[in-house]
Amino acid sequence: MDRPLTPRGAQRREQLLEVATARFAERGYQATSIADIVDSMGVGKGVFYWYFQSKEELFGYILSGGMADLRRCQLAAVSHSDDPLVRIPAAIRAAVRWAADHEQLTALFEFAHRDATFGPLASRLRDLLIDDAVAELNAAMDAGAVRRADADALARAILGVTDALTNHGLRHDRRPVDDVCEDIVAFCLEGLGSPARRPA
């Protein structure tokens, strides 16, 4: 629900978003009620409905805001160079560091992709990242920095590798963020490399 907000109103909405994000991540979307959220804030339900019409609208707003923040971080990371071989790794590192700094939001995105209600929104938001990656890859191909190929397929592959190795490296192995970043960058830029010996 969009309405003009005073500075105090904007601060209260931000508090609502932070509390809701934490509750959804801790208990799950289905198990978290509007009452749980407002009780955690020490306010009545009227405060919730001043900002959002439903729990579903709130959750979608959280996802959209999270994606906007991730893309801002990536844009800031790539803004210092025109070199595709600098920009692409910078965007990957920014995504990994964002995931490390926003574990709760990352968990909500993972849930959303599996959920029938939020799956379509999660896919649309992910498509924004794919579009960003396609633009970077096309620029790299035009500059001769990357071999000519299907940019959309490459973008999806990069995002898939980034998601998988981020999840495994940060959550399963608990490795340093910088190490995970460099592994992903190396794989995405170099792939599997040339085999030392081809089978006969």
BAFI-3210 file (N, C-alpha, C; in Angstrom, 3 decimals, decimal comma, padded with zeros to 6 digits):
// residues 200
n [1|2|3|4|5|6|7|8|9|10|11|12|13|14|15|16|17|18|19|20|21|22|23|24|25|26|27|28|29|30|31|32|33|34|35|36|37|38|39|40|41|42|43|44|45|46|47|48|49|50|51|52|53|54|55|56|57|58|59|60|61|62|63|64|65|66|67|68|69|70|71|72|73|74|75|76|77|78|79|80|81|82|83|84|85|86|87|88|89|90|91|92|93|94|95|96|97|98|99|100|101|102|103|104|105|106|107|108|109|110|111|112|113|114|115|116|117|118|119|120|121|122|123|124|125|126|127|128|129|130|131|132|133|134|135|136|137|138|139|140|141|142|143|144|145|146|147|148|149|150|151|152|153|154|155|156|157|158|159|160|161|162|163|164|165|166|167|168|169|170|171|172|173|174|175|176|177|178|179|180|181|182|183|184|185|186|187|188|189|190|191|192|193|194|195|196|197|198|199|200]
n.u [000,850|000,781|001,364|001,685|004,260|005,206|008,405|008,485|006,535|007,694|009,869|008,580|007,391|009,699|010,639|008,583|008,983|011,530|011,057|009,100|010,522|012,431|010,745|009,432|011,640|012,508|010,285|008,887|006,793|004,047|003,554|003,748|001,885|-000,077|-000,637|001,510|003,588|002,899|002,656|005,277|006,299|004,995|002,644|-000,682|-002,927|-003,866|-001,755|-000,301|-002,148|-002,269|-000,124|000,006|-002,141|-002,418|-000,879|000,318|000,793|002,676|004,819|005,510|006,354|008,625|010,273|010,551|011,794|014,167|015,369|015,719|017,601|019,785|020,401|021,128|023,460|025,063|025,184|026,571|028,981|029,983|030,261|032,645|034,257|034,760|035,551|034,717|035,741|036,339|033,980|032,104|033,170|033,056|030,324|029,500|030,904|029,681|027,084|027,470|028,486|026,334|024,432|025,685|025,502|022,798|021,240|018,688|016,902|017,825|017,053|014,285|013,888|014,608|012,562|010,388|010,780|010,070|007,446|003,972|002,367|004,133|006,064|005,828|006,333|008,900|010,292|010,006|011,445|013,979|014,466|015,135|017,741|018,912|018,540|020,204|022,678|022,818|023,057|025,608|027,151|026,698|027,915|030,520|031,017|030,778|032,993|034,948|035,948|034,858|033,983|031,757|028,451|025,331|023,906|021,852|021,647|024,210|024,068|022,099|023,436|025,623|024,270|023,121|025,370|026,521|024,523|024,437|027,107|027,479|025,549|026,476|029,154|028,981|026,956|027,056|029,821|030,860|032,821|035,240|033,930|035,265|036,845|034,923|033,809|035,976|036,320|033,935|034,066|036,373|035,511|033,338|034,552|036,615|035,694|035,781|038,236|040,871|041,129|043,843|044,419|042,788|040,214|040,735]
n.v [-001,183|002,070|005,172|008,645|009,286|010,450|011,384|009,987|008,087|006,657|005,596|003,910|002,099|000,911|-000,350|-002,206|-003,772|-004,851|-006,358|-008,138|-009,483|-010,845|-012,500|-014,041|-015,389|-016,848|-018,408|-019,169|-018,454|-019,289|-019,980|-017,636|-015,028|-012,021|-010,990|-012,014|-010,475|-007,751|-007,943|-008,426|-005,968|-004,462|-003,079|-002,343|-004,084|-002,186|-000,554|-002,194|-002,483|000,079|000,331|-001,954|-004,132|-006,831|-009,888|-011,205|-009,130|-007,678|-009,545|-009,783|-007,176|-007,095|-008,935|-007,619|-005,256|-006,290|-007,344|-004,987|-003,726|-005,498|-005,234|-002,544|-002,661|-004,207|-002,523|-000,344|-001,614|-002,152|000,272|001,625|000,985|000,446|-001,826|-004,980|-007,356|-006,615|-005,615|-007,791|-009,791|-008,112|-007,691|-010,287|-010,754|-008,802|-009,812|-012,189|-011,196|-009,659|-011,669|-012,922|-010,926|-010,681|-012,919|-013,679|-012,535|-013,862|-016,472|-016,124|-015,577|-018,059|-019,675|-018,415|-019,012|-021,669|-021,679|-021,768|-019,483|-017,261|-017,877|-016,976|-014,174|-014,247|-015,357|-013,335|-011,300|-012,466|-012,556|-009,925|-009,771|-011,539|-010,137|-007,941|-009,259|-010,301|-007,943|-007,083|-009,235|-009,158|-006,717|-007,414|-009,359|-007,813|-006,250|-008,037|-009,402|-011,650|-014,820|-015,149|-016,075|-017,557|-015,165|-015,063|-017,720|-018,028|-016,106|-017,195|-019,498|-018,428|-017,189|-019,451|-020,988|-019,156|-018,954|-021,646|-022,220|-020,179|-020,777|-023,327|-022,783|-020,689|-021,413|-024,206|-025,027|-022,879|-021,027|-018,341|-015,281|-013,901|-015,919|-017,635|-015,917|-015,624|-018,222|-018,597|-016,546|-017,359|-019,816|-019,006|-017,289|-018,786|-021,337|-024,862|-025,112|-026,204|-029,610|-031,653|-033,899|-035,348|-037,801|-040,813]
n.w [000,000|-001,010|000,322|001,231|003,579|006,791|008,246|010,706|010,241|008,134|009,458|011,293|009,521|008,472|010,749|011,082|008,785|009,323|011,665|010,728|008,712|010,263|011,832|009,863|008,804|011,008|011,869|009,644|006,793|006,729|009,383|010,751|012,015|011,520|013,997|015,489|014,472|015,058|017,814|018,531|018,023|019,861|019,325|018,034|015,728|013,999|013,290|011,576|009,427|008,521|006,880|005,239|003,364|003,749|004,967|002,865|001,030|002,488|002,629|-000,067|-000,505|001,090|-000,267|-002,768|-001,967|-000,947|-003,265|-004,734|-003,124|-003,290|-006,032|-006,087|-004,585|-006,279|-008,522|-007,444|-006,976|-009,524|-010,693|-010,843|-012,934|-016,460|-017,601|-018,689|-017,595|-015,099|-014,083|-014,144|-012,286|-010,032|-009,679|-009,072|-006,660|-005,088|-004,920|-003,472|-001,056|-000,267|000,219|002,377|004,277|004,583|005,647|006,515|004,629|002,361|002,977|002,876|000,168|-000,888|000,124|-001,155|-003,871|-003,925|-003,271|-004,057|-004,103|-003,978|-005,811|-008,586|-008,297|-007,166|-009,304|-011,234|-010,007|-009,908|-012,609|-013,098|-012,134|-013,928|-016,325|-015,797|-015,691|-018,288|-019,778|-018,951|-019,863|-022,639|-023,209|-022,579|-024,522|-026,842|-026,513|-026,930|-024,788|-023,761|-025,026|-027,806|-027,178|-026,034|-024,269|-022,375|-021,493|-020,388|-018,366|-016,685|-015,930|-014,510|-012,372|-011,224|-010,444|-008,676|-006,679|-005,746|-004,873|-003,058|-001,100|-000,255|000,467|002,401|004,252|004,697|004,773|006,155|005,324|004,863|003,599|001,523|000,407|-000,652|-002,540|-004,350|-005,300|-006,711|-008,630|-010,024|-011,090|-012,692|-014,549|-015,643|-015,946|-016,281|-017,340|-019,597|-020,369|-019,278|-020,650|-023,327|-023,608|-025,469]
ca.u [000,000|001,602|000,767|002,724|004,624|006,060|009,634|008,158|005,809|008,652|010,662|007,742|007,264|010,972|010,642|007,658|009,640|012,623|010,480|008,439|011,572|012,997|009,747|009,243|012,834|012,605|009,142|008,279|005,710|002,732|003,422|003,815|000,637|000,014|-000,583|002,891|004,436|002,594|002,969|006,726|006,560|004,296|001,615|-001,898|-003,032|-004,132|-000,477|-000,001|-003,051|-002,000|000,924|-000,193|-003,491|-002,407|000,438|000,868|001,345|003,887|005,896|005,930|007,084|009,944|011,045|010,869|012,776|015,436|015,966|016,166|018,826|020,851|020,788|021,856|024,814|025,803|025,434|027,653|030,230|030,497|030,232|033,978|035,055|034,092|036,149|033,817|036,395|036,335|032,592|031,424|033,568|032,597|028,903|029,415|031,337|028,653|025,955|027,855|028,584|024,968|023,825|026,303|025,024|021,329|020,880|017,240|016,287|018,201|016,180|012,937|013,896|014,616|011,192|009,493|010,950|009,415|006,060|003,043|001,873|005,185|006,974|005,843|007,018|010,325|010,846|010,102|012,551|015,220|014,660|015,822|019,170|019,332|018,638|021,425|023,831|022,828|023,602|027,055|027,765|026,672|028,966|031,800|031,160|031,016|034,366|035,875|036,517|034,231|033,610|030,360|027,602|023,980|024,094|020,836|022,042|025,374|023,623|021,425|024,469|026,372|023,434|022,973|026,632|026,673|023,596|024,808|028,374|027,276|024,827|027,340|030,344|028,698|026,097|027,466|031,236|031,196|034,098|035,289|033,185|036,174|037,257|033,783|033,739|037,026|036,034|032,849|034,589|037,291|034,746|032,519|035,389|037,518|035,024|036,536|039,557|041,141|041,631|045,252|044,482|041,467|040,072|040,916]
ca.v [000,000|003,272|006,410|009,548|009,012|011,374|010,695|009,040|006,979|005,849|004,858|002,839|001,077|000,194|-001,243|-003,292|-004,640|-005,568|-007,357|-009,163|-010,286|-011,736|-013,509|-014,961|-016,227|-017,733|-019,303|-019,512|-017,551|-019,793|-020,038|-016,280|-014,285|-010,569|-010,761|-012,262|-009,349|-006,527|-008,193|-008,255|-004,532|-003,812|-002,189|-003,022|-004,446|-000,994|-000,080|-003,038|-002,214|001,414|000,206|-003,093|-004,672|-008,252|-010,495|-011,506|-007,894|-007,380|-010,445|-009,376|-005,915|-007,444|-009,531|-006,593|-004,362|-007,004|-007,404|-003,637|-003,460|-006,304|-004,641|-001,302|-003,049|-004,623|-001,338|000,412|-002,373|-002,139|001,637|002,235|000,510|000,101|-003,075|-006,097|-008,366|-006,076|-005,437|-009,069|-010,302|-007,208|-007,968|-011,585|-010,566|-008,026|-010,699|-013,114|-010,434|-009,294|-012,869|-013,134|-009,877|-010,720|-014,333|-013,834|-012,265|-014,951|-017,597|-015,817|-015,770|-019,495|-020,132|-017,856|-019,734|-022,974|-021,491|-021,553|-018,102|-016,270|-018,314|-016,082|-012,926|-014,552|-015,549|-012,016|-010,573|-013,093|-012,146|-008,632|-010,078|-012,141|-009,045|-007,191|-010,077|-010,363|-006,671|-007,100|-010,237|-008,645|-005,698|-008,126|-009,988|-006,754|-005,766|-009,125|-009,911|-012,955|-015,437|-014,969|-017,208|-017,180|-014,386|-015,435|-019,005|-017,788|-015,376|-018,153|-020,383|-017,679|-017,045|-020,759|-021,313|-018,239|-019,373|-022,952|-022,162|-019,296|-021,544|-024,379|-022,223|-019,870|-022,056|-025,574|-025,082|-021,715|-020,501|-016,883|-014,748|-013,579|-017,168|-018,088|-015,004|-015,890|-019,511|-018,415|-015,735|-018,187|-020,800|-018,347|-016,701|-019,760|-022,613|-026,041|-025,067|-027,195|-030,855|-031,934|-034,973|-035,724|-039,252|-041,303]
ca.w [000,000|-001,114|000,809|001,718|004,962|007,519|008,670|011,772|009,620|007,374|010,449|011,819|008,481|008,418|011,907|010,755|007,805|009,988|012,569|009,915|008,069|011,278|012,215|008,731|008,680|012,170|012,047|008,369|006,394|007,113|010,841|011,297|011,837|011,694|015,443|015,925|014,059|015,816|019,227|018,675|017,979|020,957|018,774|017,628|014,316|013,209|012,743|010,413|008,304|007,994|005,868|004,336|003,385|004,083|005,185|001,544|000,471|003,250|002,235|-001,403|-000,369|001,625|-001,355|-003,768|-001,374|-000,875|-004,593|-005,088|-002,373|-003,899|-007,310|-005,775|-004,168|-007,466|-009,343|-006,809|-007,106|-010,900|-011,235|-010,865|-014,070|-017,716|-018,065|-018,382|-016,768|-013,739|-013,675|-013,893|-010,970|-008,973|-009,459|-008,392|-005,268|-004,393|-004,643|-002,395|000,196|000,123|000,807|003,688|005,181|004,650|005,691|006,650|003,330|001,463|003,310|002,392|-001,285|-001,159|000,356|-002,168|-005,136|-003,813|-002,856|-005,173|-004,091|-004,208|-006,862|-009,749|-007,953|-007,015|-010,651|-011,878|-009,387|-010,366|-014,001|-013,094|-012,021|-015,199|-017,300|-015,481|-016,088|-019,753|-020,268|-018,715|-020,741|-024,013|-023,301|-022,581|-025,840|-027,822|-026,311|-027,210|-023,542|-023,513|-026,302|-028,196|-026,807|-025,619|-023,043|-021,390|-020,908|-019,540|-017,176|-015,796|-015,389|-013,501|-011,183|-010,603|-009,773|-007,545|-005,620|-005,189|-004,149|-001,904|-000,089|000,278|001,093|003,575|005,255|005,004|005,156|006,979|004,855|004,773|002,456|000,418|-000,241|-001,459|-003,693|-005,336|-005,938|-007,675|-009,734|-010,813|-011,849|-013,716|-015,596|-016,250|-016,153|-015,867|-017,951|-020,640|-019,786|-019,572|-021,647|-023,801|-023,765|-026,845]
c.u [000,889|000,815|001,895|002,991|005,457|007,368|009,373|007,425|006,731|009,512|009,863|007,555|008,552|011,090|009,748|008,301|010,752|012,090|009,843|009,461|012,152|012,017|009,528|010,430|012,923|011,519|008,560|007,095|004,369|002,514|003,444|002,525|000,896|000,108|000,823|003,779|004,172|002,861|004,459|007,117|005,941|003,255|000,392|-001,922|-003,304|-002,873|-000,121|-000,848|-002,945|-001,018|000,649|-001,601|-003,534|-000,984|001,104|001,481|002,648|005,050|006,417|006,740|008,499|010,829|011,477|011,921|014,147|016,133|016,477|017,479|020,007|021,334|021,517|023,293|025,661|026,132|026,572|028,996|030,832|030,690|031,613|034,819|034,170|034,603|035,240|034,436|036,674|034,899|031,908|031,862|033,071|031,129|028,709|029,796|030,283|027,464|026,261|027,903|027,208|024,287|024,385|025,776|023,519|020,840|019,371|016,532|016,605|017,325|014,759|012,849|013,872|013,229|010,272|009,587|010,242|007,912|005,157|002,570|002,943|006,175|007,007|006,558|008,516|010,992|010,999|011,266|013,893|015,518|015,341|017,330|019,707|019,496|019,900|022,662|023,950|023,435|025,121|027,754|027,778|027,742|030,344|032,058|031,470|032,447|035,409|036,504|036,005|033,815|032,116|029,566|026,225|024,077|023,080|021,204|023,240|024,983|022,958|022,431|025,260|025,553|023,267|024,206|026,818|025,778|024,075|026,079|028,311|026,611|025,736|028,523|030,063|027,943|026,593|028,900|031,673|032,566|034,073|034,622|034,107|036,631|036,153|033,655|034,746|036,835|034,975|033,329|035,491|036,523|033,980|033,362|036,214|036,851|035,867|037,939|039,706|041,673|043,075|045,379|043,055|041,381|040,178|039,568]
c.v [001,238|004,472|007,314|009,292|010,143|010,651|009,666|007,828|006,062|005,012|003,689|001,727|000,260|-000,776|-002,451|-004,281|-005,467|-006,672|-008,486|-010,066|-011,292|-012,846|-014,512|-015,915|-017,247|-018,804|-019,825|-018,611|-018,019|-019,720|-018,665|-015,541|-012,787|-010,236|-010,986|-011,053|-008,122|-006,716|-008,010|-006,783|-003,800|-002,817|-003,022|-003,301|-003,239|-000,425|-000,880|-002,615|-000,782|001,339|-000,883|-003,662|-006,120|-008,716|-010,794|-010,261|-007,523|-008,246|-010,090|-008,096|-006,173|-008,024|-008,475|-005,626|-005,000|-007,060|-006,038|-003,305|-004,237|-005,668|-003,310|-001,614|-003,465|-003,430|-000,507|-000,286|-002,272|-000,731|002,263|001,813|000,267|-001,226|-004,247|-007,140|-007,871|-006,034|-006,767|-009,680|-009,428|-007,455|-009,285|-011,434|-009,802|-008,902|-011,644|-012,377|-009,993|-010,485|-013,137|-012,145|-009,925|-012,167|-014,533|-013,594|-013,363|-016,168|-017,358|-015,968|-017,252|-020,091|-019,683|-018,606|-021,089|-022,872|-021,168|-020,106|-017,112|-016,658|-017,394|-014,759|-013,164|-014,727|-014,220|-011,216|-011,150|-012,707|-010,783|-008,831|-010,670|-011,066|-008,216|-007,949|-010,178|-009,088|-006,630|-008,075|-009,779|-007,579|-006,355|-008,789|-008,949|-006,224|-006,833|-009,728|-011,304|-013,526|-015,271|-016,232|-016,669|-016,476|-014,765|-016,743|-018,835|-017,077|-016,314|-019,116|-019,687|-017,533|-018,373|-021,174|-020,439|-018,645|-020,655|-022,874|-021,209|-020,064|-022,588|-023,790|-021,479|-020,632|-023,434|-025,612|-023,944|-021,137|-018,979|-016,393|-014,486|-014,835|-017,704|-017,223|-015,397|-017,235|-019,362|-017,618|-016,576|-019,186|-020,138|-017,776|-017,744|-021,097|-023,762|-026,066|-026,126|-028,470|-031,096|-033,003|-035,350|-037,241|-039,653|-041,636]
c.w [000,000|-000,615|001,282|003,202|005,539|007,857|009,771|011,201|008,840|008,316|011,017|010,785|008,380|009,586|011,657|009,787|008,454|010,892|011,771|009,235|009,055|011,648|011,089|008,616|009,813|012,170|010,738|008,072|006,933|008,621|011,502|010,990|011,953|013,174|015,985|015,646|014,919|017,306|019,490|018,678|019,162|020,489|018,400|016,136|013,425|012,584|011,497|009,218|007,788|006,822|004,832|004,487|003,851|004,365|003,848|000,911|001,174|002,787|000,845|-001,379|000,146|000,527|-002,370|-003,243|-001,270|-002,217|-005,025|-004,381|-002,943|-005,199|-007,105|-005,372|-005,366|-008,355|-008,763|-007,008|-008,498|-011,447|-011,397|-012,062|-015,286|-018,270|-017,694|-017,466|-015,349|-013,219|-013,326|-012,560|-009,819|-008,645|-008,718|-006,921|-004,467|-004,021|-003,487|-001,059|000,677|000,791|002,203|004,720|005,405|004,637|005,774|005,320|002,329|001,708|002,804|000,878|-001,637|-000,946|-000,771|-003,484|-005,113|-003,579|-004,037|-005,244|-004,516|-005,297|-008,072|-009,476|-007,828|-008,370|-011,376|-011,303|-009,818|-011,811|-014,099|-012,988|-013,313|-016,261|-017,068|-015,956|-017,602|-020,330|-020,098|-019,659|-022,195|-024,214|-023,357|-023,926|-026,905|-027,725|-026,615|-025,972|-023,198|-024,856|-026,553|-027,890|-026,444|-024,267|-021,970|-020,701|-019,978|-018,246|-016,176|-015,169|-014,282|-012,223|-010,461|-009,829|-008,536|-006,387|-004,939|-004,349|-002,958|-000,773|000,560|001,043|002,381|004,651|005,664|005,531|006,072|006,615|004,852|003,488|001,272|-000,321|-001,144|-002,707|-004,765|-006,019|-007,021|-008,882|-010,627|-011,666|-012,991|-014,850|-016,337|-016,549|-015,645|-016,453|-019,021|-020,008|-020,197|-020,641|-022,047|-023,942|-025,226|-027,461]
res [m|d|r|p|l|t|p|r|g|a|q|r|r|e|q|l|l|e|v|a|t|a|r|f|a|e|r|g|y|q|a|t|s|i|a|d|i|v|d|s|m|g|v|g|k|g|v|f|y|w|y|f|q|s|k|e|e|l|f|g|y|i|l|s|g|g|m|a|d|l|r|r|c|q|l|a|a|v|s|h|s|d|d|p|l|v|r|i|p|a|a|i|r|a|a|v|r|w|a|a|d|h|e|q|l|t|a|l|f|e|f|a|h|r|d|a|t|f|g|p|l|a|s|r|l|r|d|l|l|i|d|d|a|v|a|e|l|n|a|a|m|d|a|g|a|v|r|r|a|d|a|d|a|l|a|r|a|i|l|g|v|t|d|a|l|t|n|h|g|l|r|h|d|r|r|p|v|d|d|v|c|e|d|i|v|a|f|c|l|e|g|l|g|s|p|a|r|r|p|a]
***
